[in-house]
Amino acid sequence: MLFPLKVGKHGFIIEFTDPNNNARRSATYLPEVAAHEGWTREEATDSLIHKAGYSGHITGSLRKILGQPP
């Protein structure tokens, strides 16, 4: 699940089960990280997915699991 908040104002937290191996994954960014990098919400989410240790291709279905539009 992604706790969706506004880039630059709130941090980002994701928690999800890796669809490839059922491992629990989670990662966090402080509010200033996405804003400093100039990321959109989708770019920040994709970066967090990789930061959480997910090495597969980020698909629309994975984004949907996290509450993002595919």
PDB file of N, CA, C and O in Angstrom:
ATOM      1  N   MET A   1       0.850  -1.176   0.000  1.00  0.00           N
ATOM      2  CA  MET A   1       0.000   0.000   0.000  1.00  0.00           C
ATOM      3  C   MET A   1       0.892   1.234   0.000  1.00  0.00           C
ATOM      4  O   MET A   1       1.904   1.293   0.699  1.00  0.00           O
ATOM      5  N   LEU A   2       0.504   2.190  -0.779  1.00  0.00           N
ATOM      6  CA  LEU A   2       1.196   3.481  -0.801  1.00  0.00           C
ATOM      7  C   LEU A   2       0.342   4.440  -0.001  1.00  0.00           C
ATOM      8  O   LEU A   2      -0.872   4.500  -0.190  1.00  0.00           O
ATOM      9  N   PHE A   3       0.959   5.181   0.881  1.00  0.00           N
ATOM     10  CA  PHE A   3       0.236   6.210   1.601  1.00  0.00           C
ATOM     11  C   PHE A   3       0.465   7.490   0.815  1.00  0.00           C
ATOM     12  O   PHE A   3       1.426   8.216   1.073  1.00  0.00           O
ATOM     13  N   PRO A   4      -0.423   7.775  -0.155  1.00  0.00           N
ATOM     14  CA  PRO A   4      -0.170   8.854  -1.113  1.00  0.00           C
ATOM     15  C   PRO A   4      -0.297  10.235  -0.496  1.00  0.00           C
ATOM     16  O   PRO A   4      -1.304  10.580   0.122  1.00  0.00           O
ATOM     17  N   LEU A   5       0.729  10.989  -0.681  1.00  0.00           N
ATOM     18  CA  LEU A   5       0.752  12.333  -0.147  1.00  0.00           C
ATOM     19  C   LEU A   5       1.318  13.260  -1.209  1.00  0.00           C
ATOM     20  O   LEU A   5       1.678  12.806  -2.295  1.00  0.00           O
ATOM     21  N   LYS A   6       1.401  14.523  -0.921  1.00  0.00           N
ATOM     22  CA  LYS A   6       1.823  15.524  -1.897  1.00  0.00           C
ATOM     23  C   LYS A   6       3.346  15.666  -1.916  1.00  0.00           C
ATOM     24  O   LYS A   6       3.982  15.822  -0.873  1.00  0.00           O
ATOM     25  N   VAL A   7       3.924  15.608  -3.142  1.00  0.00           N
ATOM     26  CA  VAL A   7       5.376  15.763  -3.303  1.00  0.00           C
ATOM     27  C   VAL A   7       5.811  17.104  -2.724  1.00  0.00           C
ATOM     28  O   VAL A   7       5.210  18.140  -3.013  1.00  0.00           O
ATOM     29  N   GLY A   8       6.862  17.076  -1.903  1.00  0.00           N
ATOM     30  CA  GLY A   8       7.407  18.292  -1.315  1.00  0.00           C
ATOM     31  C   GLY A   8       6.775  18.689   0.001  1.00  0.00           C
ATOM     32  O   GLY A   8       7.352  19.466   0.761  1.00  0.00           O
ATOM     33  N   LYS A   9       5.587  18.159   0.278  1.00  0.00           N
ATOM     34  CA  LYS A   9       4.912  18.504   1.523  1.00  0.00           C
ATOM     35  C   LYS A   9       4.935  17.335   2.502  1.00  0.00           C
ATOM     36  O   LYS A   9       5.116  17.527   3.705  1.00  0.00           O
ATOM     37  N   HIS A  10       4.754  16.137   1.986  1.00  0.00           N
ATOM     38  CA  HIS A  10       4.711  14.940   2.820  1.00  0.00           C
ATOM     39  C   HIS A  10       5.759  13.947   2.344  1.00  0.00           C
ATOM     40  O   HIS A  10       6.222  14.009   1.205  1.00  0.00           O
ATOM     41  N   GLY A  11       6.121  13.045   3.217  1.00  0.00           N
ATOM     42  CA  GLY A  11       6.999  11.951   2.825  1.00  0.00           C
ATOM     43  C   GLY A  11       6.191  10.865   2.136  1.00  0.00           C
ATOM     44  O   GLY A  11       4.964  10.931   2.073  1.00  0.00           O
ATOM     45  N   PHE A  12       6.886   9.875   1.625  1.00  0.00           N
ATOM     46  CA  PHE A  12       6.245   8.744   0.967  1.00  0.00           C
ATOM     47  C   PHE A  12       6.630   7.471   1.698  1.00  0.00           C
ATOM     48  O   PHE A  12       7.795   7.269   2.042  1.00  0.00           O
ATOM     49  N   ILE A  13       5.650   6.620   1.931  1.00  0.00           N
ATOM     50  CA  ILE A  13       5.876   5.318   2.546  1.00  0.00           C
ATOM     51  C   ILE A  13       5.179   4.289   1.669  1.00  0.00           C
ATOM     52  O   ILE A  13       4.020   4.472   1.298  1.00  0.00           O
ATOM     53  N   ILE A  14       5.881   3.206   1.336  1.00  0.00           N
ATOM     54  CA  ILE A  14       5.214   2.116   0.643  1.00  0.00           C
ATOM     55  C   ILE A  14       5.423   0.830   1.412  1.00  0.00           C
ATOM     56  O   ILE A  14       6.458   0.636   2.051  1.00  0.00           O
ATOM     57  N   GLU A  15       4.441  -0.042   1.349  1.00  0.00           N
ATOM     58  CA  GLU A  15       4.512  -1.385   1.904  1.00  0.00           C
ATOM     59  C   GLU A  15       3.756  -2.269   0.934  1.00  0.00           C
ATOM     60  O   GLU A  15       2.613  -1.978   0.580  1.00  0.00           O
ATOM     61  N   PHE A  16       4.390  -3.351   0.503  1.00  0.00           N
ATOM     62  CA  PHE A  16       3.719  -4.254  -0.426  1.00  0.00           C
ATOM     63  C   PHE A  16       4.364  -5.629  -0.387  1.00  0.00           C
ATOM     64  O   PHE A  16       5.470  -5.799   0.126  1.00  0.00           O
ATOM     65  N   THR A  17       3.656  -6.605  -0.935  1.00  0.00           N
ATOM     66  CA  THR A  17       4.184  -7.949  -1.081  1.00  0.00           C
ATOM     67  C   THR A  17       4.699  -8.096  -2.501  1.00  0.00           C
ATOM     68  O   THR A  17       3.975  -7.847  -3.465  1.00  0.00           O
ATOM     69  N   ASP A  18       5.945  -8.500  -2.622  1.00  0.00           N
ATOM     70  CA  ASP A  18       6.571  -8.690  -3.935  1.00  0.00           C
ATOM     71  C   ASP A  18       5.803  -9.778  -4.682  1.00  0.00           C
ATOM     72  O   ASP A  18       5.719 -10.908  -4.201  1.00  0.00           O
ATOM     73  N   PRO A  19       5.241  -9.457  -5.849  1.00  0.00           N
ATOM     74  CA  PRO A  19       4.449 -10.446  -6.578  1.00  0.00           C
ATOM     75  C   PRO A  19       5.284 -11.607  -7.125  1.00  0.00           C
ATOM     76  O   PRO A  19       4.725 -12.631  -7.519  1.00  0.00           O
ATOM     77  N   ASN A  20       6.608 -11.465  -7.155  1.00  0.00           N
ATOM     78  CA  ASN A  20       7.465 -12.528  -7.692  1.00  0.00           C
ATOM     79  C   ASN A  20       7.841 -13.585  -6.661  1.00  0.00           C
ATOM     80  O   ASN A  20       8.034 -14.749  -7.011  1.00  0.00           O
ATOM     81  N   ASN A  21       7.947 -13.188  -5.384  1.00  0.00           N
ATOM     82  CA  ASN A  21       8.396 -14.159  -4.375  1.00  0.00           C
ATOM     83  C   ASN A  21       7.681 -14.030  -3.031  1.00  0.00           C
ATOM     84  O   ASN A  21       8.080 -14.667  -2.056  1.00  0.00           O
ATOM     85  N   ASN A  22       6.642 -13.225  -2.970  1.00  0.00           N
ATOM     86  CA  ASN A  22       5.841 -13.013  -1.754  1.00  0.00           C
ATOM     87  C   ASN A  22       6.610 -12.403  -0.588  1.00  0.00           C
ATOM     88  O   ASN A  22       6.143 -12.467   0.549  1.00  0.00           O
ATOM     89  N   ALA A  23       7.771 -11.818  -0.842  1.00  0.00           N
ATOM     90  CA  ALA A  23       8.525 -11.132   0.219  1.00  0.00           C
ATOM     91  C   ALA A  23       7.836  -9.808   0.536  1.00  0.00           C
ATOM     92  O   ALA A  23       7.310  -9.140  -0.354  1.00  0.00           O
ATOM     93  N   ARG A  24       7.846  -9.439   1.813  1.00  0.00           N
ATOM     94  CA  ARG A  24       7.306  -8.139   2.219  1.00  0.00           C
ATOM     95  C   ARG A  24       8.349  -7.083   1.903  1.00  0.00           C
ATOM     96  O   ARG A  24       9.531  -7.255   2.200  1.00  0.00           O
ATOM     97  N   ARG A  25       7.907  -5.993   1.302  1.00  0.00           N
ATOM     98  CA  ARG A  25       8.797  -4.903   0.922  1.00  0.00           C
ATOM     99  C   ARG A  25       8.274  -3.601   1.518  1.00  0.00           C
ATOM    100  O   ARG A  25       7.064  -3.408   1.635  1.00  0.00           O
ATOM    101  N   SER A  26       9.182  -2.714   1.892  1.00  0.00           N
ATOM    102  CA  SER A  26       8.775  -1.389   2.367  1.00  0.00           C
ATOM    103  C   SER A  26       9.933  -0.416   2.185  1.00  0.00           C
ATOM    104  O   SER A  26      11.101  -0.805   2.183  1.00  0.00           O
ATOM    105  N   ALA A  27       9.584   0.850   2.035  1.00  0.00           N
ATOM    106  CA  ALA A  27      10.586   1.909   1.891  1.00  0.00           C
ATOM    107  C   ALA A  27       9.934   3.246   2.218  1.00  0.00           C
ATOM    108  O   ALA A  27       8.713   3.391   2.156  1.00  0.00           O
ATOM    109  N   THR A  28      10.771   4.220   2.566  1.00  0.00           N
ATOM    110  CA  THR A  28      10.291   5.543   2.959  1.00  0.00           C
ATOM    111  C   THR A  28      11.197   6.624   2.379  1.00  0.00           C
ATOM    112  O   THR A  28      12.413   6.455   2.299  1.00  0.00           O
ATOM    113  N   TYR A  29      10.588   7.730   1.977  1.00  0.00           N
ATOM    114  CA  TYR A  29      11.329   8.944   1.629  1.00  0.00           C
ATOM    115  C   TYR A  29      10.797  10.084   2.483  1.00  0.00           C
ATOM    116  O   TYR A  29       9.589  10.207   2.683  1.00  0.00           O
ATOM    117  N   LEU A  30      11.692  10.908   2.980  1.00  0.00           N
ATOM    118  CA  LEU A  30      11.301  12.134   3.669  1.00  0.00           C
ATOM    119  C   LEU A  30      10.727  13.112   2.647  1.00  0.00           C
ATOM    120  O   LEU A  30      10.983  12.966   1.451  1.00  0.00           O
ATOM    121  N   PRO A  31       9.958  14.106   3.091  1.00  0.00           N
ATOM    122  CA  PRO A  31       9.294  15.029   2.160  1.00  0.00           C
ATOM    123  C   PRO A  31      10.228  15.698   1.163  1.00  0.00           C
ATOM    124  O   PRO A  31       9.870  15.866  -0.002  1.00  0.00           O
ATOM    125  N   GLU A  32      11.411  16.077   1.604  1.00  0.00           N
ATOM    126  CA  GLU A  32      12.287  16.848   0.721  1.00  0.00           C
ATOM    127  C   GLU A  32      12.949  16.026  -0.380  1.00  0.00           C
ATOM    128  O   GLU A  32      13.451  16.600  -1.346  1.00  0.00           O
ATOM    129  N   VAL A  33      12.965  14.702  -0.264  1.00  0.00           N
ATOM    130  CA  VAL A  33      13.671  13.875  -1.250  1.00  0.00           C
ATOM    131  C   VAL A  33      13.054  14.005  -2.640  1.00  0.00           C
ATOM    132  O   VAL A  33      13.754  14.347  -3.593  1.00  0.00           O
ATOM    133  N   ALA A  34      11.765  13.741  -2.768  1.00  0.00           N
ATOM    134  CA  ALA A  34      11.110  13.804  -4.085  1.00  0.00           C
ATOM    135  C   ALA A  34      11.166  15.219  -4.653  1.00  0.00           C
ATOM    136  O   ALA A  34      11.383  15.403  -5.851  1.00  0.00           O
ATOM    137  N   ALA A  35      10.973  16.205  -3.804  1.00  0.00           N
ATOM    138  CA  ALA A  35      11.005  17.596  -4.268  1.00  0.00           C
ATOM    139  C   ALA A  35      12.413  17.964  -4.746  1.00  0.00           C
ATOM    140  O   ALA A  35      12.570  18.602  -5.787  1.00  0.00           O
ATOM    141  N   HIS A  36      13.437  17.561  -3.983  1.00  0.00           N
ATOM    142  CA  HIS A  36      14.824  17.859  -4.354  1.00  0.00           C
ATOM    143  C   HIS A  36      15.194  17.211  -5.685  1.00  0.00           C
ATOM    144  O   HIS A  36      15.901  17.807  -6.498  1.00  0.00           O
ATOM    145  N   GLU A  37      14.715  15.992  -5.902  1.00  0.00           N
ATOM    146  CA  GLU A  37      15.017  15.275  -7.142  1.00  0.00           C
ATOM    147  C   GLU A  37      14.157  15.756  -8.307  1.00  0.00           C
ATOM    148  O   GLU A  37      14.449  15.454  -9.464  1.00  0.00           O
ATOM    149  N   GLY A  38      13.097  16.506  -8.003  1.00  0.00           N
ATOM    150  CA  GLY A  38      12.205  16.985  -9.052  1.00  0.00           C
ATOM    151  C   GLY A  38      11.297  15.899  -9.601  1.00  0.00           C
ATOM    152  O   GLY A  38      10.849  15.976 -10.745  1.00  0.00           O
ATOM    153  N   TRP A  39      11.023  14.874  -8.777  1.00  0.00           N
ATOM    154  CA  TRP A  39      10.220  13.741  -9.208  1.00  0.00           C
ATOM    155  C   TRP A  39       8.731  14.052  -9.164  1.00  0.00           C
ATOM    156  O   TRP A  39       8.265  14.832  -8.333  1.00  0.00           O
ATOM    157  N   THR A  40       8.002  13.434 -10.066  1.00  0.00           N
ATOM    158  CA  THR A  40       6.543  13.404  -9.972  1.00  0.00           C
ATOM    159  C   THR A  40       6.194  12.344  -8.932  1.00  0.00           C
ATOM    160  O   THR A  40       7.066  11.617  -8.456  1.00  0.00           O
ATOM    161  N   ARG A  41       4.937  12.265  -8.592  1.00  0.00           N
ATOM    162  CA  ARG A  41       4.498  11.246  -7.640  1.00  0.00           C
ATOM    163  C   ARG A  41       4.801   9.846  -8.185  1.00  0.00           C
ATOM    164  O   ARG A  41       5.244   8.969  -7.444  1.00  0.00           O
ATOM    165  N   GLU A  42       4.558   9.643  -9.485  1.00  0.00           N
ATOM    166  CA  GLU A  42       4.823   8.337 -10.093  1.00  0.00           C
ATOM    167  C   GLU A  42       6.314   8.005 -10.067  1.00  0.00           C
ATOM    168  O   GLU A  42       6.688   6.869  -9.775  1.00  0.00           O
ATOM    169  N   GLU A  43       7.158   8.971 -10.366  1.00  0.00           N
ATOM    170  CA  GLU A  43       8.607   8.736 -10.340  1.00  0.00           C
ATOM    171  C   GLU A  43       9.089   8.427  -8.926  1.00  0.00           C
ATOM    172  O   GLU A  43       9.945   7.564  -8.735  1.00  0.00           O
ATOM    173  N   ALA A  44       8.544   9.125  -7.940  1.00  0.00           N
ATOM    174  CA  ALA A  44       8.911   8.863  -6.545  1.00  0.00           C
ATOM    175  C   ALA A  44       8.466   7.461  -6.141  1.00  0.00           C
ATOM    176  O   ALA A  44       9.196   6.745  -5.455  1.00  0.00           O
ATOM    177  N   THR A  45       7.271   7.073  -6.566  1.00  0.00           N
ATOM    178  CA  THR A  45       6.759   5.739  -6.261  1.00  0.00           C
ATOM    179  C   THR A  45       7.651   4.671  -6.878  1.00  0.00           C
ATOM    180  O   THR A  45       8.024   3.708  -6.209  1.00  0.00           O
ATOM    181  N   ASP A  46       7.994   4.839  -8.153  1.00  0.00           N
ATOM    182  CA  ASP A  46       8.850   3.855  -8.820  1.00  0.00           C
ATOM    183  C   ASP A  46      10.210   3.758  -8.132  1.00  0.00           C
ATOM    184  O   ASP A  46      10.746   2.661  -7.974  1.00  0.00           O
ATOM    185  N   SER A  47      10.765   4.882  -7.728  1.00  0.00           N
ATOM    186  CA  SER A  47      12.043   4.879  -7.028  1.00  0.00           C
ATOM    187  C   SER A  47      11.930   4.146  -5.689  1.00  0.00           C
ATOM    188  O   SER A  47      12.822   3.386  -5.313  1.00  0.00           O
ATOM    189  N   LEU A  48      10.841   4.379  -4.983  1.00  0.00           N
ATOM    190  CA  LEU A  48      10.621   3.694  -3.701  1.00  0.00           C
ATOM    191  C   LEU A  48      10.482   2.193  -3.887  1.00  0.00           C
ATOM    192  O   LEU A  48      10.977   1.413  -3.073  1.00  0.00           O
ATOM    193  N   ILE A  49       9.809   1.787  -4.957  1.00  0.00           N
ATOM    194  CA  ILE A  49       9.647   0.354  -5.229  1.00  0.00           C
ATOM    195  C   ILE A  49      11.023  -0.291  -5.353  1.00  0.00           C
ATOM    196  O   ILE A  49      11.266  -1.356  -4.784  1.00  0.00           O
ATOM    197  N   HIS A  50      11.920   0.346  -6.092  1.00  0.00           N
ATOM    198  CA  HIS A  50      13.276  -0.192  -6.226  1.00  0.00           C
ATOM    199  C   HIS A  50      14.046  -0.094  -4.909  1.00  0.00           C
ATOM    200  O   HIS A  50      14.785  -1.012  -4.552  1.00  0.00           O
ATOM    201  N   LYS A  51      13.876   1.014  -4.187  1.00  0.00           N
ATOM    202  CA  LYS A  51      14.550   1.173  -2.893  1.00  0.00           C
ATOM    203  C   LYS A  51      14.130   0.067  -1.928  1.00  0.00           C
ATOM    204  O   LYS A  51      14.920  -0.367  -1.090  1.00  0.00           O
ATOM    205  N   ALA A  52      12.883  -0.385  -2.050  1.00  0.00           N
ATOM    206  CA  ALA A  52      12.370  -1.441  -1.179  1.00  0.00           C
ATOM    207  C   ALA A  52      12.970  -2.806  -1.511  1.00  0.00           C
ATOM    208  O   ALA A  52      12.755  -3.776  -0.785  1.00  0.00           O
ATOM    209  N   GLY A  53      13.722  -2.879  -2.609  1.00  0.00           N
ATOM    210  CA  GLY A  53      14.378  -4.136  -2.952  1.00  0.00           C
ATOM    211  C   GLY A  53      13.722  -4.895  -4.086  1.00  0.00           C
ATOM    212  O   GLY A  53      14.137  -6.008  -4.406  1.00  0.00           O
ATOM    213  N   TYR A  54      12.708  -4.313  -4.696  1.00  0.00           N
ATOM    214  CA  TYR A  54      12.046  -4.965  -5.825  1.00  0.00           C
ATOM    215  C   TYR A  54      12.922  -4.801  -7.058  1.00  0.00           C
ATOM    216  O   TYR A  54      13.315  -3.686  -7.401  1.00  0.00           O
ATOM    217  N   SER A  55      13.231  -5.916  -7.729  1.00  0.00           N
ATOM    218  CA  SER A  55      14.123  -5.839  -8.886  1.00  0.00           C
ATOM    219  C   SER A  55      13.422  -6.152 -10.201  1.00  0.00           C
ATOM    220  O   SER A  55      14.045  -6.127 -11.263  1.00  0.00           O
ATOM    221  N   GLY A  56      12.135  -6.443 -10.132  1.00  0.00           N
ATOM    222  CA  GLY A  56      11.397  -6.751 -11.352  1.00  0.00           C
ATOM    223  C   GLY A  56      10.977  -5.500 -12.106  1.00  0.00           C
ATOM    224  O   GLY A  56      11.271  -4.375 -11.703  1.00  0.00           O
ATOM    225  N   HIS A  57      10.281  -5.729 -13.211  1.00  0.00           N
ATOM    226  CA  HIS A  57       9.744  -4.634 -14.021  1.00  0.00           C
ATOM    227  C   HIS A  57       8.535  -4.037 -13.296  1.00  0.00           C
ATOM    228  O   HIS A  57       7.667  -4.776 -12.830  1.00  0.00           O
ATOM    229  N   ILE A  58       8.473  -2.737 -13.201  1.00  0.00           N
ATOM    230  CA  ILE A  58       7.342  -2.074 -12.539  1.00  0.00           C
ATOM    231  C   ILE A  58       6.202  -1.982 -13.540  1.00  0.00           C
ATOM    232  O   ILE A  58       6.297  -1.291 -14.554  1.00  0.00           O
ATOM    233  N   THR A  59       5.133  -2.685 -13.238  1.00  0.00           N
ATOM    234  CA  THR A  59       3.986  -2.766 -14.141  1.00  0.00           C
ATOM    235  C   THR A  59       2.811  -1.956 -13.612  1.00  0.00           C
ATOM    236  O   THR A  59       2.805  -1.506 -12.466  1.00  0.00           O
ATOM    237  N   GLY A  60       1.831  -1.786 -14.465  1.00  0.00           N
ATOM    238  CA  GLY A  60       0.598  -1.125 -14.058  1.00  0.00           C
ATOM    239  C   GLY A  60      -0.086  -1.866 -12.927  1.00  0.00           C
ATOM    240  O   GLY A  60      -0.677  -1.245 -12.043  1.00  0.00           O
ATOM    241  N   SER A  61      -0.009  -3.224 -12.947  1.00  0.00           N
ATOM    242  CA  SER A  61      -0.657  -3.967 -11.861  1.00  0.00           C
ATOM    243  C   SER A  61       0.022  -3.747 -10.522  1.00  0.00           C
ATOM    244  O   SER A  61      -0.640  -3.699  -9.485  1.00  0.00           O
ATOM    245  N   LEU A  62       1.355  -3.612 -10.541  1.00  0.00           N
ATOM    246  CA  LEU A  62       2.061  -3.331  -9.287  1.00  0.00           C
ATOM    247  C   LEU A  62       1.696  -1.939  -8.789  1.00  0.00           C
ATOM    248  O   LEU A  62       1.456  -1.750  -7.597  1.00  0.00           O
ATOM    249  N   ARG A  63       1.652  -0.974  -9.685  1.00  0.00           N
ATOM    250  CA  ARG A  63       1.247   0.378  -9.274  1.00  0.00           C
ATOM    251  C   ARG A  63      -0.176   0.369  -8.720  1.00  0.00           C
ATOM    252  O   ARG A  63      -0.478   1.079  -7.762  1.00  0.00           O
ATOM    253  N   LYS A  64      -1.044  -0.434  -9.324  1.00  0.00           N
ATOM    254  CA  LYS A  64      -2.438  -0.511  -8.860  1.00  0.00           C
ATOM    255  C   LYS A  64      -2.496  -1.073  -7.436  1.00  0.00           C
ATOM    256  O   LYS A  64      -3.279  -0.597  -6.613  1.00  0.00           O
ATOM    257  N   ILE A  65      -1.671  -2.084  -7.144  1.00  0.00           N
ATOM    258  CA  ILE A  65      -1.602  -2.649  -5.792  1.00  0.00           C
ATOM    259  C   ILE A  65      -1.241  -1.553  -4.790  1.00  0.00           C
ATOM    260  O   ILE A  65      -1.722  -1.549  -3.657  1.00  0.00           O
ATOM    261  N   LEU A  66      -0.387  -0.622  -5.226  1.00  0.00           N
ATOM    262  CA  LEU A  66       0.070   0.461  -4.355  1.00  0.00           C
ATOM    263  C   LEU A  66      -0.868   1.668  -4.354  1.00  0.00           C
ATOM    264  O   LEU A  66      -0.603   2.661  -3.676  1.00  0.00           O
ATOM    265  N   GLY A  67      -1.956   1.582  -5.106  1.00  0.00           N
ATOM    266  CA  GLY A  67      -2.917   2.679  -5.117  1.00  0.00           C
ATOM    267  C   GLY A  67      -2.607   3.759  -6.128  1.00  0.00           C
ATOM    268  O   GLY A  67      -3.205   4.834  -6.085  1.00  0.00           O
ATOM    269  N   GLN A  68      -1.670   3.492  -7.052  1.00  0.00           N
ATOM    270  CA  GLN A  68      -1.331   4.442  -8.111  1.00  0.00           C
ATOM    271  C   GLN A  68      -2.095   4.070  -9.367  1.00  0.00           C
ATOM    272  O   GLN A  68      -2.393   2.894  -9.574  1.00  0.00           O
ATOM    273  N   PRO A  69      -2.417   5.030 -10.203  1.00  0.00           N
ATOM    274  CA  PRO A  69      -3.011   4.683 -11.493  1.00  0.00           C
ATOM    275  C   PRO A  69      -2.007   3.872 -12.311  1.00  0.00           C
ATOM    276  O   PRO A  69      -0.813   4.167 -12.280  1.00  0.00           O
ATOM    277  N   PRO A  70      -2.472   2.851 -13.048  1.00  0.00           N
ATOM    278  CA  PRO A  70      -1.562   1.997 -13.829  1.00  0.00           C
ATOM    279  C   PRO A  70      -0.964   2.710 -14.939  1.00  0.00           C
ATOM    280  O   PRO A  70      -0.177   2.134 -15.690  1.00  0.00           O
TER     281      PRO A  70
END
